[in-house]
Amino acid sequence: MSGVRGTSLARSLLPGSYDTAHLQQFHKVLFGDIYPWAGQIRSVGLAKGGHPFCRPLFIEAELAKLFLKLKNDHYLIGLKREYFVAQLAVLYGEVNALHPFREGNGRAQRAFLRQLGAAAGWTVNWPALDKESNDGACHRYRIEYEPDELVKLLDPIVSPRPSW
């Protein structure tokens, strides 16, 4: 079902303020038919490749800081392409490192960031990403907090959004 919901989200807007509650809405829409806890910030620890994601105790505060910065950056509206890609890479890396949900983080993040990109005037063609390269770049960002690899990964999939 999440594939059908994901396709629906790619064609329509999910109203919100590009904050934690909005990200939670995306997760709930995508996974509400699958997980009873869809849209809820996780309360259990998670790790991948032997490296832990953010501890549950800190997720909400870190998301709040991240989304306040996004708001102060005017939701990336009006940026030249290279700056948009750079900011998108950091945002993607940070939300991924926080990994706010038990499952479905990648799909929820990409749907959220696709809509954010569209609102800022850009198309982010997530399906064009190579899964292995994406996973590797996200993993290395989580360890090094260096966005260069994510910038290189995202650069080819960002293009100006056609007028509506």
OpenMM code with the backbone's topology and positions (N, CA, C; nanometers):
from openmm import Vec3, app, unit

residues = "MET SER GLY VAL ARG GLY THR SER LEU ALA ARG SER LEU LEU PRO GLY SER TYR ASP THR ALA HIS LEU GLN GLN PHE HIS LYS VAL LEU PHE GLY ASP ILE TYR PRO TRP ALA GLY GLN ILE ARG SER VAL GLY LEU ALA LYS GLY GLY HIS PRO PHE CYS ARG PRO LEU PHE ILE GLU ALA GLU LEU ALA LYS LEU PHE LEU LYS LEU LYS ASN ASP HIS TYR LEU ILE GLY LEU LYS ARG GLU TYR PHE VAL ALA GLN LEU ALA VAL LEU TYR GLY GLU VAL ASN ALA LEU HIS PRO PHE ARG GLU GLY ASN GLY ARG ALA GLN ARG ALA PHE LEU ARG GLN LEU GLY ALA ALA ALA GLY TRP THR VAL ASN TRP PRO ALA LEU ASP LYS GLU SER ASN ASP GLY ALA CYS HIS ARG TYR ARG ILE GLU TYR GLU PRO ASP GLU LEU VAL LYS LEU LEU ASP PRO ILE VAL SER PRO ARG PRO SER TRP".split()
positions = [
    Vec3(0.0817, -0.1196, 0.0000),
    Vec3(0.0000, 0.0000, 0.0000),
    Vec3(0.0858, 0.1256, 0.0000),
    Vec3(0.2030, 0.1213, 0.0645),
    Vec3(0.2838, 0.2433, 0.0717),
    Vec3(0.3272, 0.2891, -0.0665),
    Vec3(0.3413, 0.1963, -0.1640),
    Vec3(0.3756, 0.2362, -0.3001),
    Vec3(0.2653, 0.3185, -0.3634),
    Vec3(0.1409, 0.2770, -0.3432),
    Vec3(0.0267, 0.3521, -0.3955),
    Vec3(0.0186, 0.4884, -0.3282),
    Vec3(0.0353, 0.4913, -0.1973),
    Vec3(0.0315, 0.6183, -0.1250),
    Vec3(0.1463, 0.7084, -0.1681),
    Vec3(0.2639, 0.6491, -0.1908),
    Vec3(0.3787, 0.7280, -0.2349),
    Vec3(0.3548, 0.7916, -0.3697),
    Vec3(0.2923, 0.7175, -0.4598),
    Vec3(0.2589, 0.7720, -0.5911),
    Vec3(0.1594, 0.8856, -0.5768),
    Vec3(0.0622, 0.8680, -0.4882),
    Vec3(-0.0360, 0.9733, -0.4633),
    Vec3(0.0310, 1.0990, -0.4094),
    Vec3(0.1256, 1.0826, -0.3159),
    Vec3(0.1963, 1.1985, -0.2604),
    Vec3(0.2827, 1.2672, -0.3654),
    Vec3(0.3295, 1.1924, -0.4640),
    Vec3(0.4118, 1.2528, -0.5690),
    Vec3(0.3283, 1.3418, -0.6606),
    Vec3(0.1970, 1.3209, -0.6606),
    Vec3(0.1094, 1.3976, -0.7502),
    Vec3(0.0290, 1.5057, -0.6799),
    Vec3(0.0278, 1.5046, -0.5493),
    Vec3(-0.0520, 1.6023, -0.4757),
    Vec3(0.0298, 1.6579, -0.3601),
    Vec3(-0.0243, 1.7578, -0.2953),
    Vec3(0.0442, 1.8212, -0.1831),
    Vec3(-0.0149, 1.7743, -0.0515),
    Vec3(0.0708, 1.7586, 0.0466),
    Vec3(0.0267, 1.7299, 0.1820),
    Vec3(0.0495, 1.8577, 0.2614),
    Vec3(-0.0574, 1.9299, 0.2937),
    Vec3(-0.0414, 2.0589, 0.3622),
    Vec3(0.0344, 2.0443, 0.4936),
    Vec3(0.1129, 2.1451, 0.5244),
    Vec3(0.1878, 2.1456, 0.6487),
    Vec3(0.2914, 2.2555, 0.6499),
    Vec3(0.3694, 2.2589, 0.7557),
    Vec3(0.4644, 2.3681, 0.7780),
    Vec3(0.6099, 2.3258, 0.7648),
    Vec3(0.6370, 2.2134, 0.7035),
    Vec3(0.7744, 2.1637, 0.6883),
    Vec3(0.8457, 2.1615, 0.8229),
    Vec3(0.7813, 2.0938, 0.9173),
    Vec3(0.8340, 2.0784, 1.0519),
    Vec3(0.8166, 1.9319, 1.0926),
    Vec3(0.8413, 1.9024, 1.2185),
    Vec3(0.8321, 1.7643, 1.2659),
    Vec3(0.6926, 1.7068, 1.2433),
    Vec3(0.5902, 1.7822, 1.2771),
    Vec3(0.4528, 1.7333, 1.2594),
    Vec3(0.4232, 1.7033, 1.1129),
    Vec3(0.4767, 1.7837, 1.0234),
    Vec3(0.4549, 1.7630, 0.8804),
    Vec3(0.5252, 1.6348, 0.8344),
    Vec3(0.6491, 1.6139, 0.8776),
    Vec3(0.7205, 1.4905, 0.8446),
    Vec3(0.6443, 1.3696, 0.8990),
    Vec3(0.5901, 1.3824, 1.0192),
    Vec3(0.5109, 1.2747, 1.0774),
    Vec3(0.3866, 1.2463, 0.9931),
    Vec3(0.3255, 1.3506, 0.9381),
    Vec3(0.2084, 1.3318, 0.8513),
    Vec3(0.2462, 1.2497, 0.7283),
    Vec3(0.3596, 1.2817, 0.6677),
    Vec3(0.4043, 1.2057, 0.5512),
    Vec3(0.4192, 1.0584, 0.5875),
    Vec3(0.4830, 1.0312, 0.6995),
    Vec3(0.5039, 0.8926, 0.7413),
    Vec3(0.3700, 0.8233, 0.7660),
    Vec3(0.2776, 0.8930, 0.8302),
    Vec3(0.1454, 0.8358, 0.8599),
    Vec3(0.0681, 0.8051, 0.7310),
    Vec3(0.0720, 0.8972, 0.6352),
    Vec3(0.0026, 0.8736, 0.5081),
    Vec3(0.0630, 0.7531, 0.4360),
    Vec3(0.1951, 0.7446, 0.4348),
    Vec3(0.2620, 0.6360, 0.3636),
    Vec3(0.2438, 0.5001, 0.4306),
    Vec3(0.2450, 0.4966, 0.5627),
    Vec3(0.2526, 0.3689, 0.6334),
    Vec3(0.1393, 0.3422, 0.7315),
    Vec3(0.0387, 0.4289, 0.7346),
    Vec3(-0.0715, 0.4129, 0.8290),
    Vec3(-0.1484, 0.2834, 0.8144),
    Vec3(-0.1517, 0.2268, 0.6935),
    Vec3(-0.2214, 0.1000, 0.6718),
    Vec3(-0.1351, -0.0205, 0.7079),
    Vec3(-0.0072, 0.0044, 0.7338),
    Vec3(0.0865, -0.1050, 0.7594),
    Vec3(0.1265, -0.1131, 0.9065),
    Vec3(0.1623, 0.0012, 0.9635),
    Vec3(0.2138, 0.0046, 1.1006),
    Vec3(0.1203, 0.0845, 1.1910),
    Vec3(0.0801, 0.0291, 1.3050),
    Vec3(-0.0054, 0.1052, 1.3967),
    Vec3(0.0659, 0.2279, 1.4544),
    Vec3(0.1969, 0.2277, 1.4544),
    Vec3(0.2756, 0.3392, 1.5080),
    Vec3(0.3202, 0.4371, 1.3988),
    Vec3(0.2649, 0.4246, 1.2794),
    Vec3(0.3036, 0.5142, 1.1692),
    Vec3(0.2842, 0.6596, 1.2103),
    Vec3(0.3834, 0.7405, 1.1804),
    Vec3(0.3776, 0.8824, 1.2128),
    Vec3(0.4248, 0.9162, 1.3525),
    Vec3(0.4582, 0.8163, 1.4316),
    Vec3(0.5048, 0.8402, 1.5686),
    Vec3(0.6575, 0.8356, 1.5729),
    Vec3(0.7164, 0.9314, 1.6429),
    Vec3(0.8611, 0.9330, 1.6619),
    Vec3(0.8999, 0.8074, 1.7404),
    Vec3(1.0041, 0.7413, 1.6961),
    Vec3(1.0420, 0.6143, 1.7597),
    Vec3(1.0903, 0.6342, 1.9037),
    Vec3(1.0692, 0.5300, 1.9819),
    Vec3(1.1114, 0.5318, 2.1222),
    Vec3(1.2137, 0.4218, 2.1494),
    Vec3(1.2616, 0.3584, 2.0438),
    Vec3(1.3602, 0.2509, 2.0562),
    Vec3(1.4863, 0.2895, 1.9801),
    Vec3(1.5997, 0.2371, 2.0252),
    Vec3(1.7256, 0.2621, 1.9571),
    Vec3(1.7340, 0.1833, 1.8273),
    Vec3(1.8027, 0.2386, 1.7290),
    Vec3(1.8243, 0.1726, 1.6004),
    Vec3(1.9691, 0.1916, 1.5586),
    Vec3(2.0206, 0.0934, 1.4851),
    Vec3(2.1551, 0.1039, 1.4295),
    Vec3(2.1555, 0.0357, 1.2935),
    Vec3(2.2500, 0.0747, 1.2101),
    Vec3(2.2683, 0.0113, 1.0798),
    Vec3(2.4179, 0.0063, 1.0534),
    Vec3(2.4648, -0.1084, 1.0101),
    Vec3(2.6068, -0.1220, 0.9829),
    Vec3(2.6926, -0.1019, 1.1065),
    Vec3(2.6384, -0.1341, 1.2234),
    Vec3(2.7129, -0.1191, 1.3471),
    Vec3(2.7190, 0.0225, 1.4014),
    Vec3(2.6516, 0.1153, 1.3348),
    Vec3(2.6534, 0.2553, 1.3785),
    Vec3(2.5119, 0.2977, 1.4174),
    Vec3(2.4951, 0.3474, 1.5396),
    Vec3(2.3608, 0.3853, 1.5845),
    Vec3(2.3110, 0.5138, 1.5187),
    Vec3(2.1803, 0.5196, 1.5050),
    Vec3(2.1151, 0.6444, 1.4667),
    Vec3(2.0965, 0.7256, 1.5949),
    Vec3(2.0417, 0.8436, 1.5823),
    Vec3(2.0187, 0.9314, 1.6978),
    Vec3(1.9415, 0.8567, 1.8074),
    Vec3(1.9817, 0.8783, 1.9304),
    Vec3(1.9091, 0.8185, 2.0424),
    Vec3(1.7697, 0.8802, 2.0500),
    Vec3(1.6688, 0.7982, 2.0795),
    Vec3(1.5301, 0.8463, 2.0807),
    Vec3(1.5074, 0.9707, 2.1661),
    Vec3(1.5767, 0.9809, 2.2760),
    Vec3(1.5611, 1.0934, 2.3674),
    Vec3(1.5873, 1.2283, 2.3000),
    Vec3(1.6718, 1.2298, 2.1981),
    Vec3(1.7145, 1.3548, 2.1359),
    Vec3(1.6482, 1.3843, 2.0011),
    Vec3(1.5727, 1.2907, 1.9476),
    Vec3(1.5189, 1.3056, 1.8117),
    Vec3(1.4335, 1.4313, 1.7972),
    Vec3(1.3363, 1.4497, 1.8835),
    Vec3(1.2437, 1.5628, 1.8666),
    Vec3(1.3141, 1.6971, 1.8789),
    Vec3(1.4059, 1.7102, 1.9733),
    Vec3(1.4783, 1.8367, 1.9893),
    Vec3(1.5671, 1.8640, 1.8680),
    Vec3(1.6308, 1.7608, 1.8156),
    Vec3(1.7179, 1.7788, 1.6990),
    Vec3(1.6362, 1.8111, 1.5741),
    Vec3(1.5215, 1.7461, 1.5584),
    Vec3(1.4335, 1.7803, 1.4463),
    Vec3(1.3857, 1.9246, 1.4579),
    Vec3(1.3509, 1.9666, 1.5780),
    Vec3(1.3043, 2.1048, 1.5983),
    Vec3(1.4121, 2.2041, 1.5566),
    Vec3(1.5375, 2.1783, 1.5935),
    Vec3(1.6481, 2.2671, 1.5538),
    Vec3(1.6655, 2.2682, 1.4022),
    Vec3(1.6592, 2.1499, 1.3436),
    Vec3(1.6775, 2.1378, 1.1992),
    Vec3(1.5677, 2.2120, 1.1233),
    Vec3(1.4430, 2.1957, 1.1667),
    Vec3(1.3323, 2.2603, 1.0966),
    Vec3(1.3238, 2.4097, 1.1262),
    Vec3(1.3739, 2.4535, 1.2396),
    Vec3(1.3843, 2.5974, 1.2653),
    Vec3(1.4862, 2.6595, 1.1694),
    Vec3(1.5974, 2.5907, 1.1481),
    Vec3(1.6967, 2.6391, 1.0517),
    Vec3(1.6352, 2.6444, 0.9118),
    Vec3(1.5587, 2.5412, 0.8753),
    Vec3(1.4924, 2.5397, 0.7452),
    Vec3(1.3986, 2.6593, 0.7320),
    Vec3(1.3226, 2.6872, 0.8361),
    Vec3(1.2322, 2.8031, 0.8348),
    Vec3(1.3118, 2.9326, 0.8198),
    Vec3(1.4193, 2.9463, 0.8967),
    Vec3(1.5031, 3.0664, 0.8889),
    Vec3(1.5713, 3.0808, 0.7532),
    Vec3(1.5904, 2.9677, 0.6851),
    Vec3(1.6471, 2.9679, 0.5496),
    Vec3(1.5375, 2.9811, 0.4434),
    Vec3(1.4188, 3.0214, 0.4857),
    Vec3(1.3047, 3.0467, 0.3960),
    Vec3(1.2691, 2.9243, 0.3122),
    Vec3(1.2825, 2.8072, 0.3756),
    Vec3(1.2435, 2.6810, 0.3132),
    Vec3(1.3138, 2.6579, 0.1794),
    Vec3(1.4330, 2.7139, 0.1661),
    Vec3(1.5204, 2.6975, 0.0493),
    Vec3(1.4652, 2.7646, -0.0765),
    Vec3(1.3668, 2.8494, -0.0599),
    Vec3(1.3074, 2.9212, -0.1732),
    Vec3(1.4029, 3.0303, -0.2202),
    Vec3(1.4168, 3.0424, -0.3511),
    Vec3(1.4964, 3.1495, -0.4099),
    Vec3(1.6447, 3.1202, -0.4204),
    Vec3(1.6857, 2.9991, -0.3865),
    Vec3(1.8275, 2.9656, -0.3955),
    Vec3(1.8667, 2.9293, -0.5380),
    Vec3(1.9889, 2.9638, -0.5751),
    Vec3(2.0437, 2.9142, -0.7010),
    Vec3(2.0575, 2.7632, -0.6870),
    Vec3(2.0578, 2.6948, -0.8004),
    Vec3(2.0558, 2.5493, -0.8010),
    Vec3(2.1660, 2.4886, -0.7135),
    Vec3(2.2898, 2.5340, -0.7289),
    Vec3(2.4005, 2.4724, -0.6540),
    Vec3(2.3804, 2.4871, -0.5028),
    Vec3(2.3241, 2.5996, -0.4601),
    Vec3(2.3000, 2.6204, -0.3173),
    Vec3(2.1823, 2.5366, -0.2696),
    Vec3(2.0804, 2.5254, -0.3547),
    Vec3(1.9672, 2.4403, -0.3192),
    Vec3(2.0143, 2.2959, -0.3000),
    Vec3(2.0927, 2.2451, -0.3953),
    Vec3(2.1412, 2.1069, -0.3863),
    Vec3(2.2242, 2.0878, -0.2593),
    Vec3(2.3102, 2.1841, -0.2282),
    Vec3(2.3939, 2.1738, -0.1082),
    Vec3(2.3092, 2.1712, 0.0189),
    Vec3(2.2084, 2.2576, 0.0265),
    Vec3(2.1222, 2.2609, 0.1447),
    Vec3(2.0342, 2.1361, 0.1529),
    Vec3(1.9869, 2.0893, 0.0381),
    Vec3(1.9074, 1.9666, 0.0341),
    Vec3(1.9903, 1.8487, 0.0845),
    Vec3(2.1169, 1.8422, 0.0438),
    Vec3(2.2050, 1.7330, 0.0861),
    Vec3(2.2211, 1.7315, 0.2378),
    Vec3(2.2421, 1.8471, 0.2968),
    Vec3(2.2576, 1.8546, 0.4424),
    Vec3(2.1269, 1.8148, 0.5115),
    Vec3(2.0160, 1.8661, 0.4633),
    Vec3(1.8863, 1.8344, 0.5233),
    Vec3(1.8579, 1.6844, 0.5140),
    Vec3(1.8816, 1.6271, 0.3977),
    Vec3(1.8612, 1.4836, 0.3767),
    Vec3(1.9517, 1.4030, 0.4702),
    Vec3(2.0787, 1.4406, 0.4757),
    Vec3(2.1722, 1.3700, 0.5623),
    Vec3(2.1343, 1.3787, 0.7090),
    Vec3(2.0925, 1.4969, 0.7521),
    Vec3(2.0570, 1.5165, 0.8930),
    Vec3(1.9308, 1.4392, 0.9313),
    Vec3(1.8270, 1.4482, 0.8494),
    Vec3(1.7031, 1.3762, 0.8826),
    Vec3(1.7300, 1.2261, 0.8814),
    Vec3(1.8105, 1.1813, 0.7858),
    Vec3(1.8439, 1.0394, 0.7817),
    Vec3(1.9225, 0.9972, 0.9063),
    Vec3(2.0171, 1.0798, 0.9495),
    Vec3(2.0957, 1.0471, 1.0689),
    Vec3(2.0076, 1.0418, 1.1943),
    Vec3(1.9058, 1.1257, 1.1981),
    Vec3(1.8123, 1.1233, 1.3113),
    Vec3(1.7237, 0.9994, 1.3057),
    Vec3(1.6866, 0.9569, 1.1858),
    Vec3(1.6057, 0.8364, 1.1639),
    Vec3(1.4881, 0.8327, 1.2616),
    Vec3(1.3946, 0.9265, 1.2471),
    Vec3(1.2912, 0.9442, 1.3493),
    Vec3(1.1891, 0.8315, 1.3632),
    Vec3(1.1796, 0.7433, 1.2642),
    Vec3(1.0775, 0.6382, 1.2684),
    Vec3(1.1428, 0.5002, 1.2745),
    Vec3(1.0688, 0.4030, 1.3214),
    Vec3(1.1229, 0.2668, 1.3327),
    Vec3(1.1481, 0.2057, 1.1961),
    Vec3(1.0625, 0.2319, 1.1009),
    Vec3(1.0748, 0.1821, 0.9631),
    Vec3(1.0235, 0.2897, 0.8691),
    Vec3(1.0620, 0.2823, 0.7434),
    Vec3(1.0066, 0.3716, 0.6423),
    Vec3(1.0645, 0.5116, 0.6412),
    Vec3(1.1797, 0.5302, 0.7021),
    Vec3(1.2403, 0.6632, 0.7073),
    Vec3(1.2737, 0.7174, 0.5693),
    Vec3(1.3383, 0.6369, 0.4874),
    Vec3(1.3807, 0.6841, 0.3556),
    Vec3(1.2646, 0.7316, 0.2703),
    Vec3(1.1600, 0.6511, 0.2617),
    Vec3(1.0452, 0.6898, 0.1790),
    Vec3(0.9770, 0.8148, 0.2322),
    Vec3(0.9626, 0.8238, 0.3639),
    Vec3(0.8989, 0.9428, 0.4224),
    Vec3(0.9843, 1.0670, 0.3987),
    Vec3(1.1153, 1.0547, 0.4186),
    Vec3(1.2055, 1.1686, 0.3964),
    Vec3(1.2012, 1.2148, 0.2517),
    Vec3(1.2079, 1.1193, 0.1603),
    Vec3(1.2112, 1.1569, 0.0182),
    Vec3(1.0797, 1.2206, -0.0261),
    Vec3(0.9665, 1.1708, 0.0228),
    Vec3(0.8374, 1.2325, -0.0114),
    Vec3(0.8301, 1.3747, 0.0441),
    Vec3(0.8730, 1.3916, 0.1678),
    Vec3(0.8751, 1.5226, 0.2334),
    Vec3(0.9656, 1.6193, 0.1565),
    Vec3(1.0859, 1.5738, 0.1232),
    Vec3(1.1826, 1.6607, 0.0550),
    Vec3(1.1460, 1.6845, -0.0913),
    Vec3(1.0757, 1.5897, -0.1530),
    Vec3(1.0265, 1.6119, -0.2891),
    Vec3(0.9300, 1.7295, -0.2895),
    Vec3(0.8378, 1.7309, -0.1922),
    Vec3(0.7405, 1.8395, -0.1847),
    Vec3(0.8084, 1.9708, -0.1474),
    Vec3(0.9024, 1.9681, -0.0533),
    Vec3(0.9773, 2.0883, -0.0173),
    Vec3(1.0494, 2.1433, -0.1400),
    Vec3(1.1137, 2.0555, -0.2159),
    Vec3(1.1829, 2.0980, -0.3376),
    Vec3(1.0880, 2.1618, -0.4370),
    Vec3(0.9725, 2.1003, -0.4576),
    Vec3(0.8742, 2.1555, -0.5514),
    Vec3(0.8287, 2.2937, -0.5071),
    Vec3(0.8071, 2.3105, -0.3770),
    Vec3(0.7649, 2.4411, -0.3250),
    Vec3(0.8735, 2.5465, -0.3451),
    Vec3(0.9997, 2.5022, -0.3494),
    Vec3(1.1121, 2.5940, -0.3696),
    Vec3(1.1457, 2.6118, -0.5177),
    Vec3(1.0710, 2.5429, -0.6051),
    Vec3(1.0912, 2.5599, -0.7487),
    Vec3(1.1772, 2.4540, -0.8151),
    Vec3(1.1978, 2.3409, -0.7473),
    Vec3(1.2856, 2.2367, -0.8005),
    Vec3(1.2151, 2.1021, -0.8045),
    Vec3(1.2502, 2.0218, -0.9026),
    Vec3(1.2061, 1.8834, -0.9089),
    Vec3(1.3204, 1.7975, -0.8575),
    Vec3(1.2902, 1.7110, -0.7626),
    Vec3(1.3895, 1.6166, -0.7112),
    Vec3(1.3437, 1.4781, -0.7557),
    Vec3(1.4159, 1.4200, -0.8493),
    Vec3(1.3783, 1.2926, -0.9110),
    Vec3(1.4368, 1.1757, -0.8311),
    Vec3(1.3810, 1.1514, -0.7138),
    Vec3(1.4323, 1.0471, -0.6247),
    Vec3(1.4411, 0.9099, -0.6899),
    Vec3(1.3458, 0.8681, -0.7743),
    Vec3(1.3573, 0.7340, -0.8329),
    Vec3(1.4847, 0.7132, -0.9161),
    Vec3(1.5484, 0.8216, -0.9587),
    Vec3(1.6704, 0.8089, -1.0384),
    Vec3(1.7935, 0.7756, -0.9536),
    Vec3(1.7811, 0.7802, -0.8216),
    Vec3(1.8952, 0.7492, -0.7345),
    Vec3(1.9273, 0.6007, -0.7380),
    Vec3(2.0552, 0.5698, -0.7415),
    Vec3(2.1011, 0.4326, -0.7264),
    Vec3(2.0954, 0.3972, -0.5776),
    Vec3(2.0221, 0.2909, -0.5431),
    Vec3(2.0005, 0.2559, -0.4020),
    Vec3(2.1317, 0.2332, -0.3276),
    Vec3(2.2227, 0.1602, -0.3870),
    Vec3(2.3492, 0.1302, -0.3193),
    Vec3(2.4304, 0.2575, -0.2943),
    Vec3(2.4380, 0.3438, -0.3942),
    Vec3(2.5107, 0.4706, -0.3781),
    Vec3(2.4435, 0.5583, -0.2728),
    Vec3(2.3104, 0.5618, -0.2754),
    Vec3(2.2349, 0.6400, -0.1776),
    Vec3(2.2602, 0.5887, -0.0357),
    Vec3(2.2483, 0.4581, -0.0175),
    Vec3(2.2696, 0.4003, 0.1155),
    Vec3(2.4107, 0.4295, 0.1657),
    Vec3(2.5094, 0.4147, 0.0776),
    Vec3(2.6482, 0.4396, 0.1164),
    Vec3(2.6725, 0.5845, 0.1536),
    Vec3(2.6204, 0.6762, 0.0731),
    Vec3(2.6397, 0.8195, 0.1001),
    Vec3(2.5706, 0.8604, 0.2302),
    Vec3(2.4509, 0.8092, 0.2532),
    Vec3(2.3792, 0.8409, 0.3781),
    Vec3(2.4531, 0.7842, 0.4989),
    Vec3(2.5050, 0.6628, 0.4847),
    Vec3(2.5797, 0.6005, 0.5946),
    Vec3(2.7052, 0.6816, 0.6265),
    Vec3(2.7797, 0.7202, 0.5247),
    Vec3(2.9021, 0.7975, 0.5480),
    Vec3(2.8707, 0.9363, 0.6042),
    Vec3(2.7604, 0.9967, 0.5607),
    Vec3(2.7225, 1.1262, 0.6183),
    Vec3(2.6984, 1.1113, 0.7684),
    Vec3(2.6322, 1.0044, 0.8057),
    Vec3(2.5991, 0.9816, 0.9469),
    Vec3(2.7244, 0.9659, 1.0326),
    Vec3(2.8313, 0.9181, 0.9743),
    Vec3(2.9558, 0.8984, 1.0484),
    Vec3(3.0420, 1.0245, 1.0465),
    Vec3(3.0497, 1.0902, 0.9294),
    Vec3(3.1427, 1.2026, 0.9110),
    Vec3(3.0763, 1.3402, 0.9122),
    Vec3(2.9454, 1.3456, 0.8911),
    Vec3(2.8708, 1.4716, 0.8800),
    Vec3(2.9337, 1.5647, 0.7771),
    Vec3(2.9735, 1.5055, 0.6658),
    Vec3(3.0328, 1.5778, 0.5536),
    Vec3(2.9400, 1.5590, 0.4333),
    Vec3(2.8815, 1.6664, 0.3790),
    Vec3(2.7784, 1.6526, 0.2763),
    Vec3(2.8280, 1.6336, 0.1325),
    Vec3(2.9586, 1.6412, 0.1066),
    Vec3(3.0065, 1.6400, -0.0323),
    Vec3(2.9557, 1.5213, -0.1137),
    Vec3(2.9582, 1.4020, -0.0557),
    Vec3(2.9135, 1.2840, -0.1295),
    Vec3(2.7636, 1.2909, -0.1588),
    Vec3(2.6859, 1.3402, -0.0640),
    Vec3(2.5423, 1.3557, -0.0882),
    Vec3(2.5159, 1.4627, -0.1932),
    Vec3(2.5943, 1.5692, -0.1939),
    Vec3(2.5793, 1.6732, -0.2968),
    Vec3(2.6021, 1.6116, -0.4348),
    Vec3(2.7077, 1.5334, -0.4497),
    Vec3(2.7371, 1.4686, -0.5790),
    Vec3(2.6263, 1.3722, -0.6184),
    Vec3(2.5701, 1.3040, -0.5213),
    Vec3(2.4624, 1.2086, -0.5465),
    Vec3(2.3341, 1.2795, -0.5905),
    Vec3(2.3022, 1.3911, -0.5243),
    Vec3(2.1762, 1.4607, -0.5512),
    Vec3(2.1833, 1.5535, -0.6721),
    Vec3(2.3006, 1.6023, -0.7033),
    Vec3(2.3144, 1.7000, -0.8112),
    Vec3(2.2459, 1.6574, -0.9420),
    Vec3(2.2663, 1.5348, -0.9904),
    Vec3(2.2034, 1.4982, -1.1183),
    Vec3(2.0520, 1.4793, -1.1131),
    Vec3(1.9942, 1.4714, -0.9943),
    Vec3(1.8497, 1.4449, -0.9876),
    Vec3(1.7678, 1.5695, -0.9559),
    Vec3(1.8325, 1.6851, -0.9496),
    Vec3(1.7621, 1.8111, -0.9219),
    Vec3(1.7569, 1.8941, -1.0489),
    Vec3(1.6362, 1.9358, -1.0843),
    Vec3(1.6184, 2.0200, -1.2032),
    Vec3(1.5100, 2.1242, -1.1741),
    Vec3(1.5072, 2.2320, -1.2520),
    Vec3(1.4021, 2.3325, -1.2315),
    Vec3(1.2640, 2.2691, -1.2485),
    Vec3(1.1728, 2.3054, -1.1612),
    Vec3(1.0361, 2.2531, -1.1681),
    Vec3(0.9591, 2.3285, -1.2752),
    Vec3(0.8916, 2.2552, -1.3628),
    Vec3(0.8075, 2.3242, -1.4610),
    Vec3(0.6967, 2.4023, -1.3910),
    Vec3(0.6519, 2.5085, -1.4501),
    Vec3(0.5413, 2.5867, -1.3934),
    Vec3(0.4161, 2.5010, -1.3870),
    Vec3(0.3355, 2.5268, -1.2836),
    Vec3(0.2130, 2.4484, -1.2651),
    Vec3(0.1084, 2.4976, -1.3570),
] * unit.nanometer
topology = app.Topology()
chain = topology.addChain("A")
for resn in residues:
    res = topology.addResidue(resn, chain)
    for name in ("N", "CA", "C"):
        topology.addAtom(name, app.Element.getBySymbol(name[0]), res)
